Amino acid sequence: MPYRPILGRFLQKPEDAGRVRVAVRVRPRNDEDLYYDSELIDCLELQPELRRLKLRKNNWSSESYIFDDVFTESASQKRVYEAVAKPVVETVLSGYNGTVMAYGQTGTGKTYTIGSLGNDNSSERGIMVRALEDVLAEISPGLDNLSISYLQLYLEAIHDLLAPDKNNIALTKDSKSGEVCLPGATVVEISDIDQFLQVLQTGEKNRHASNTKMNARSSRSHAILVVHIQRSSKGKDENEFLSVNINNSEEFPHLSAFFKSKLLIIDLAGSERIDESGVDGQMLEEAKFINLSLNSLGKCINALAENSTHIPTRDSKLTRLLSDSFGGTARTSLIITVSPSARHYSQTSSTIMFGQRAMKVVNAVKLKEDYDSESKYRKLECQIDSLTSELEKQQKDKLHLERRLYEREMTLAEAENKLFEAEKKLAVAEEKPAATSEQGQVEGSTYQVTVAFNEMEVTDLMRKLEEKRSRHAKMEQQLTEFLQNGTWKFAEATSMINLLIKLENHQAAAVASPRTQAMVIWFALIPIALLSLYFLW
C-alpha cells in the first residue's frame, strides 16, 4: 500500500489542520501525596473516553475542560507517544516543521514523558527516544540525512549540552526561510538509535538539575532537542507523498528538490512557587528566569489565542525559539502534566488554563520544500567546464564540417551542371526520333539498292563463269579432238618420215651428192616443225 502520512487527529476537521493539539497527563500519586492528602479528595476527575477533565474547586463545584487527549496515571509511555508525538513526527518526515513540548508544574512528570531513556526498561522510553526510532526507521541511508543538536536555556542563555564550553549561543533568523536558527550549536549526525542514546546521555549529564522540596531532581533549565531531517525527493519507493509534492514543483525545474524539516522536542522546566519549592541563592535566580520565560510564553499564547496584532516573542529567548511553533508554520503538539493532589490546585488550574488557551492557536502549516542550490551550483560549475571544453571541440569540428560542406557544395554544383547537360541532351534526343526514322528509311532504301546491285553483279559473274566453264569445256573438247587428230597426224608423219628415210636410203645409193641429202633432210623437217607449232598454239 502506498505511503500516506498519517496526520492523526490533525485532519479531523479542515479548520483544525494547523491547530495546536493539547493533551493532558496526570501523574500517579506519590508517597507525599498519600501522606498529606489522606483526608482530601483528588482535585481532578478524568473522563478519558470523552477526552474531558473536571477540575474540582471543592466537594460541590467543578469545571469541565475538553482536550485532544486525556491520559490517566496508568497510561503507558507508548500510548502517550502515539497519541501526542507520532502524528507530528510523521508530518516532519513528510516535509513540515514540528514541535512537541511538555509544560507543567515541577515534579509532574515532564522529563519522564519527554526525555526518559529507558535504560533499564525499554517500555519506559520517552518521546525523544521513540521519535528518533521512528525517524531512523523511515529515512533512507545514503539519500537522507539525520542530525541533532541538544541545548538548554539556562538563565536566559542558550548552552550547548554536547559542548559545555559553548554557553552563550546566539539566536539568529534565517533571511531566506524566516526561521530562527542556532548557527553556533554542535550538530551530530545520527546513524542508529544506540548512537543517539549515547549522545542523549552525554547531554543529560551536562544539564542543570537540583533537589528541591517539590522534586528530588528538578530541572533548572529548558531542554531543547533539535532534530534536523533532510530527505531527498528520491527516497523510498513507498513515499508517494514525497514524490508527488516535490516533483510537481515548477518554480525551479532544473534543481533537485528535497525536504529540509526540523523537529523540536522541548522539556520545559517546571513552573514553581518560591514558597512551595523553598529555593534560595542560585536556585532562586534559576527559578526567577524559569518563571520569566514561562510567563513570556503564556503572554504569547494569550495574544495568539485572541488574534492580537502584536505577539511579544522578543520578551524571551524561549518565545523567540518557539516563534515557529506557536503562530508559525510548524505542526505543534503540547502535553501538559498535572498533579492530582488538591494541595497543588492553583498550579494545576494555571496549567489547565494554559493548555486551553494553547488549543486556540492555529498555525499556518507549510511544507518545507527546498532546493539543493549549493551542490547544484558546484555541479553546474563542473558542467560548465565540461561544456566549455566540449564547445571548443565542437567549434573545431564545425570548421572541419564547414570545409567539408563547401567541398560537397562544389561537388553538388558540378553534379547539377552535369545533370543539366544530360537533361539538355535528353531533350535534344527526344526531338530527333522522327528525323532518325526518316534517315533509317533512306538508309534502308540505299541498302536495298546496294543489295540489288550486288545481286546483279553476282548474277553477271555467275553468267560469265558459266560462259567460261562452257568455253573451257569446248576447248577441252577441241583439245581432245586436236590431240586425237595430232596423234593420227603424228603417226602419219612418222610413217611419212619412215617412208622418206627409206626413200632417202634408196636414193642415197642413186644420188650420193650433198646437195641432194640436204634437200631430203629439209623436206623431212618441215612437217615436224608445222606439227610442233600447232601444239604450241
C-alpha positions in Angstrom: 0.0 0.0 0.0 1.4 3.4 -0.9 2.8 5.5 1.9 0.4 8.2 3.2 1.3 10.4 6.1 -0.9 9.7 9.0 -1.7 13.0 10.4 -3.9 11.6 13.1 -6.5 13.9 14.5 -4.8 16.9 12.9 -7.1 16.3 9.9 -10.3 15.5 11.7 -11.6 18.9 10.6 -10.3 21.2 8.0 -10.3 24.1 10.4 -8.2 22.1 12.9 -5.5 21.2 10.4 -3.0 23.7 11.8 -4.3 24.0 15.3 -2.1 23.3 18.3 -3.0 19.9 19.8 -3.0 19.7 23.5 -3.2 16.6 25.7 -3.2 16.4 29.5 -1.5 13.7 31.5 -2.0 13.2 35.2 1.0 11.8 37.2 0.4 9.0 39.6 0.2 9.8 43.3 3.5 9.6 45.2 4.1 8.9 48.9 4.0 12.6 49.7 0.5 12.9 48.1 -0.7 9.9 50.0 0.6 11.3 53.3 -0.7 14.9 53.0 -3.9 14.2 51.1 -5.2 11.2 53.1 -8.3 13.2 54.1 -8.7 15.1 50.9 -10.2 14.0 47.6 -8.4 14.5 44.3 -8.9 17.8 42.6 -9.2 16.1 39.2 -11.8 13.8 37.7 -10.8 12.3 34.5 -13.1 11.1 31.6 -10.6 9.9 29.0 -13.2 8.3 26.7 -14.8 11.7 26.4 -11.4 13.5 26.4 -12.7 15.5 29.2 -11.2 16.6 32.6 -13.1 18.1 35.6 -11.3 20.4 38.0 -12.9 20.4 41.4 -12.8 23.6 43.4 -14.5 21.8 46.3 -16.8 18.9 47.0 -19.8 20.5 45.2 -18.3 22.7 42.5 -16.2 21.7 39.4 -15.4 22.9 35.9 -15.1 20.7 32.8 -12.4 21.1 30.1 -12.1 19.3 26.8 -8.7 18.4 25.4 -7.5 16.5 22.4 -6.4 13.6 24.7 -6.7 12.9 28.4 -4.3 10.3 29.9 -4.8 8.8 33.3 -1.9 7.9 35.6 -1.9 4.4 34.2 -1.3 5.5 30.6 1.8 3.9 29.1 4.7 5.8 27.5 3.9 4.1 24.2 0.3 5.2 24.2 1.2 8.8 25.1 3.8 8.9 22.3 1.5 7.5 19.6 -1.3 9.9 20.5 0.8 13.1 21.1 4.1 12.9 19.3 3.8 10.3 16.5 1.5 12.4 14.2 4.0 15.3 14.5 6.9 13.0 13.7 5.1 11.7 10.6 4.4 15.2 9.3 8.0 16.2 9.9 9.0 13.2 7.8 6.7 14.5 5.1 8.5 17.8 5.0 6.9 20.0 7.7 8.4 21.5 10.8 7.1 20.1 14.0 7.2 20.8 17.7 6.4 18.5 20.7 6.6 20.2 24.1 5.8 19.4 27.7 4.5 22.1 30.1 3.5 21.8 33.7 4.3 22.2 37.3 7.7 21.0 38.6 7.5 17.4 39.7 4.6 16.3 37.4 6.5 14.1 35.0 7.5 16.3 32.1 11.1 15.0 31.9 9.8 11.4 32.3 7.3 11.9 29.5 9.8 13.6 27.1 13.3 12.5 27.9 13.2 9.2 29.7 16.0 6.9 28.2 14.5 3.7 29.5 17.9 2.2 30.2 16.5 -0.5 32.5 13.2 -1.0 30.7 12.7 0.0 27.1 8.9 0.4 27.7 9.9 3.5 29.8 11.4 5.3 26.9 10.1 8.8 26.4 9.1 10.8 23.3 12.7 11.8 22.4 13.9 8.2 22.0 10.7 6.9 20.4 10.6 9.8 17.9 14.2 9.1 16.8 13.4 5.4 16.4 10.6 6.2 14.0 12.7 8.7 12.1 15.6 6.2 11.7 13.2 3.6 10.5 11.8 5.8 7.8 14.8 7.6 6.3 17.0 6.1 3.5 20.7 5.7 4.4 22.8 7.4 1.7 20.0 9.6 0.4 18.6 11.2 3.6 20.4 12.9 6.4 19.6 13.0 10.1 21.4 15.2 12.6 20.6 16.6 16.1 21.6 19.4 18.4 20.9 19.3 22.1 20.7 22.6 24.0 19.4 24.1 27.2 18.1 27.5 28.0 19.6 28.4 31.4 19.5 31.8 33.0 18.2 33.2 29.7 21.4 32.0 27.9 21.5 29.1 25.4 24.0 26.4 26.3 25.2 23.6 24.2 24.7 20.3 26.1 27.1 18.5 23.7 29.8 21.1 24.1 29.7 22.7 27.6 32.2 25.4 26.6 29.5 26.9 24.3 27.5 28.7 26.9 26.0 31.6 25.0 24.8 30.6 21.6 23.2 33.3 19.6 19.7 33.1 18.1 19.5 34.3 14.5 16.8 34.5 11.9 17.3 32.9 8.5 16.8 35.6 5.9 15.6 33.0 3.3 13.2 30.9 5.3 12.4 33.3 8.1 13.1 30.6 10.7 15.0 31.0 13.9 18.2 29.1 13.9 21.2 28.4 16.1 24.3 28.5 13.9 26.8 28.0 16.8 25.3 24.8 18.1 27.0 21.5 17.8 25.4 19.3 15.1 25.9 15.5 15.4 24.8 13.2 12.6 22.9 10.2 13.8 23.0 6.8 12.1 21.4 4.4 14.7 19.5 4.6 17.9 22.4 3.4 20.1 24.5 6.4 19.0 21.6 8.7 19.7 21.2 7.2 23.3 24.9 7.9 23.9 24.6 11.5 22.7 21.5 12.0 24.8 23.2 10.6 27.9 26.1 13.0 27.3 23.7 15.9 27.1 21.7 14.9 30.3 24.9 14.8 32.3 25.5 18.5 31.4 22.0 19.6 32.1 21.4 21.7 35.2 19.2 20.0 37.8 18.8 20.4 41.6 17.0 18.9 44.5 14.0 21.0 45.7 11.1 20.4 48.1 8.9 19.8 45.0 11.2 17.5 43.1 14.3 15.4 44.0 15.8 16.2 40.6 14.2 19.4 39.4 15.3 20.6 36.0 16.7 24.2 36.3 16.7 24.7 32.5 14.6 24.2 29.4 16.0 21.3 27.4 15.7 21.6 23.7 16.4 18.7 21.2 16.6 20.0 17.7 16.3 17.2 15.0 17.3 18.2 11.5 16.0 16.0 8.7 16.9 16.3 5.1 15.2 13.9 2.8 15.8 13.5 -0.9 12.8 13.6 -3.3 14.2 10.2 -4.5 13.6 8.5 -1.2 11.9 5.2 -0.6 9.6 4.0 -3.3 6.6 3.9 -1.0 6.9 7.6 -0.2 4.5 8.5 -2.8 3.5 11.6 -0.9 7.1 12.9 -1.1 7.4 12.4 -4.9 4.0 13.9 -5.6 4.7 17.1 -3.8 8.4 17.5 -4.8 8.4 16.5 -8.4 5.4 18.7 -9.3 7.3 21.9 -8.5 7.6 24.2 -11.4 9.4 27.1 -9.7 12.9 25.5 -10.1 12.6 22.8 -12.8 16.3 22.4 -13.1 17.1 21.9 -9.4 16.6 18.7 -7.4 14.2 19.3 -4.6 14.4 17.9 -1.1 12.9 18.2 2.3 14.7 20.1 5.0 12.4 19.9 8.0 13.0 20.4 11.7 11.6 18.7 14.8 11.8 20.5 18.2 11.3 18.3 21.3 11.2 20.5 24.4 11.2 19.6 28.0 10.3 22.9 29.7 11.5 23.5 33.3 8.6 23.3 35.7 6.8 26.4 36.9 7.1 26.7 40.7 6.1 28.9 43.6 9.1 30.0 45.6 7.3 29.5 48.9 6.5 25.9 47.9 9.8 24.9 46.4 11.8 26.5 49.2 14.7 27.5 46.9 17.2 30.3 47.6 20.5 31.6 46.3 21.5 30.4 42.9 18.4 28.2 42.7 16.2 31.3 43.4 17.8 33.0 40.4 17.2 30.0 38.3 13.5 29.9 39.4 13.1 33.6 38.5 14.4 33.1 35.0 12.3 29.9 34.5 9.1 31.7 35.6 10.1 34.8 33.5 10.4 32.7 30.3 7.2 30.7 31.1 5.4 33.9 31.7 6.5 35.3 28.4 5.4 32.1 26.7 2.0 32.5 28.3 1.7 36.1 27.1 2.4 35.0 23.5 -0.1 32.1 23.7 -2.7 34.6 25.0 -2.0 37.1 22.2 -2.2 34.3 19.6 -5.4 32.9 21.1 -7.0 36.4 20.9 -5.7 37.1 17.4 -3.7 40.1 18.6 -1.8 42.1 16.1 1.3 42.1 18.4 2.9 38.9 19.6 5.6 39.7 22.2 8.0 37.0 21.0 11.1 39.1 21.8 10.4 39.2 25.5 12.3 35.9 26.0 14.7 33.7 24.1 12.3 30.8 24.7 9.5 32.6 22.9 11.8 33.6 20.1 12.9 30.0 19.8 9.2 28.9 19.7 8.0 31.6 17.3 7.6 29.0 14.5 5.9 26.5 16.9 3.2 28.9 18.0 1.7 31.1 15.3 4.3 30.0 12.7 4.4 27.2 10.1 5.0 24.2 12.3 2.7 21.5 13.5 2.7 21.6 17.2 1.6 19.2 19.9 1.6 20.2 23.6 1.3 17.8 26.5 0.5 19.4 29.9 1.3 17.4 33.0 -0.6 18.0 36.3 -0.7 16.6 39.8 -3.9 15.0 41.1 -3.2 16.4 44.6 -5.6 19.0 46.0 -2.5 20.8 47.5 -1.5 21.9 44.1 -4.9 23.0 42.9 -3.6 26.5 42.0 -0.7 25.3 39.9 -2.9 22.6 38.3 -5.6 25.2 37.4 -3.0 27.5 35.9 -1.6 24.7 33.8 -5.0 23.7 32.5 -5.8 27.2 31.5 -2.5 27.5 29.7 -3.4 24.3 27.7 -6.9 25.7 26.9 -5.5 28.9 25.5 -2.9 27.0 23.5 -5.7 25.0 21.8 -6.9 28.2 20.3 -3.6 28.9 18.5 -3.7 28.0 14.8 -0.5 27.7 12.8 -0.2 28.2 9.0 1.4 24.8 8.4 3.8 25.0 5.4 5.7 22.3 3.5 9.4 22.9 3.9 10.4 22.2 0.3 13.9 23.4 -0.5 16.4 23.1 -3.4 20.0 21.9 -3.1 21.3 25.1 -4.7 24.9 24.8 -3.2 25.6 21.3 -4.5 23.7 22.2 -7.7 25.9 25.3 -8.1 29.0 23.1 -7.7 27.6 20.6 -10.1 26.8 23.3 -12.6 30.3 24.7 -12.4 31.7 21.3 -13.3 29.1 21.0 -16.1 30.1 24.5 -17.4 33.8 23.4 -17.5 32.8 20.3 -19.3 30.5 22.1 -21.7 33.2 24.8 -22.4 35.7 22.1 -23.5 33.0 20.4 -25.4 32.1 23.7 -27.1 35.7 24.3 -28.2 35.8 20.8 -29.6 32.6 21.4 -31.4 33.9 24.7 -32.9 36.9 22.8 -34.3 34.5 20.2 -35.6 32.3 22.9 -37.0 35.2 24.4 -39.1 36.1 21.0 -40.4 32.5 20.3 -41.3 32.2 23.7 -42.9 35.1 22.9 -45.2 33.6 19.5 -46.0 30.3 21.2 -46.6 31.9 23.7 -49.0 33.6 20.8 -50.9 30.3 18.9 -51.0 28.5 22.0 -52.3 31.1 22.4 -55.1 30.7 18.7 -56.0 27.0 19.1 -55.9 27.2 22.2 -58.2 29.3 20.1 -60.7 26.8 17.3 -60.5 24.0 19.7 -61.1 25.8 21.1 -64.2 26.3 17.6 -65.5 22.7 16.8 -64.8 21.7 19.9 -66.7 23.8 18.9 -69.7 22.4 15.4 -69.5 18.8 16.8 -69.4 19.7 19.1 -72.3 21.0 16.2 -74.4 18.0 14.1 -73.4 15.7 16.9 -74.7 17.6 17.0 -78.0 17.5 13.3 -78.2 13.7 13.3 -77.6 13.4 15.8 -80.6 15.2 13.5 -83.1 13.1 10.4 -83.2 11.2 11.4 -86.4 14.3 12.5 -88.3 16.1 9.4 -87.2 13.2 7.3 -88.6 13.3 9.0 -92.0 17.1 8.6 -92.2 16.6 5.0 -91.3 14.1 4.6 -94.2 16.6 6.3 -96.6 19.4 4.1 -95.4 17.2 1.1 -95.8 16.4 2.0 -99.4 20.1 2.5 -100.2 20.8 -0.9 -98.7 18.1 -2.5 -100.8 19.5 -0.9 -103.9 23.0 -1.9 -103.0 21.8 -5.5 -102.4 20.0 -5.5 -105.7 23.1 -4.2 -107.4 25.2 -6.8 -105.8 22.8 -9.5 -106.8 23.0 -8.3 -110.4 26.8 -8.4 -110.2 26.7 -11.9 -108.8 24.3 -13.0 -111.5 26.6 -11.5 -114.2 29.6 -13.1 -112.6 27.8 -16.4 -112.4 26.9 -16.0 -116.1 30.4 -15.2 -117.1 31.6 -18.1 -115.0 29.2 -20.4 -116.8 30.4 -19.0 -120.1 34.0 -19.6 -119.1 33.1 -23.1 -118.0 31.3 -23.7 -121.3 34.3 -22.3 -123.2 36.6 -24.3 -121.2 34.6 -27.4 -121.8 34.5 -26.6 -125.5 38.3 -26.0 -125.5 38.8 -29.3 -123.7 36.7 -31.0 -126.3 38.6 -29.2 -129.1 41.9 -30.2 -127.4 40.7 -33.7 -127.2 39.8 -33.7 -130.8 43.1 -32.0 -131.6 45.0 -34.5 -129.6 43.2 -37.2 -131.4 43.9 -35.6 -134.8 47.5 -34.8 -133.8 48.1 -38.4 -132.8 46.8 -39.5 -136.1 48.8 -36.9 -138.0 51.9 -37.7 -135.9 51.5 -41.3 -136.7 51.0 -40.3 -140.4 54.1 -38.0 -140.2 56.1 -40.8 -138.6 55.1 -43.1 -141.4 55.9 -40.5 -143.9 59.3 -39.9 -142.2 60.0 -43.6 -142.2 58.9 -43.7 -145.8 61.2 -40.7 -146.6 64.1 -42.4 -144.8 63.6 -45.5 -146.8 63.3 -43.4 -149.9 66.4 -41.5 -148.9 68.3 -44.7 -148.4 67.2 -45.9 -151.9 68.1 -42.6 -153.5 71.3 -42.3 -151.5 72.6 -45.0 -153.3 71.5 -43.5 -156.5 72.2 -39.9 -155.8 75.1 -39.6 -153.5 75.8 -35.8 -153.8 75.5 -33.5 -150.5 73.0 -31.2 -152.2 70.6 -33.9 -152.7 70.9 -35.1 -149.0 70.3 -31.6 -147.7 67.2 -31.2 -149.6 65.9 -34.5 -148.4 66.5 -33.6 -144.8 64.9 -30.1 -145.2 61.7 -31.6 -146.7 61.5 -34.1 -143.8 61.8 -31.4 -141.1 59.1 -29.1 -142.5 56.2 -31.3 -141.4 57.7 -31.8 -137.9 58.0 -28.0 -137.4 54.4 -27.4 -138.5 53.1 -30.1 -136.1 55.1 -28.5 -133.2 53.7 -25.1 -133.9 50.2 -26.4 -133.9 50.6 -28.0 -130.5 52.1 -24.8 -129.0 49.1 -22.7 -130.2 
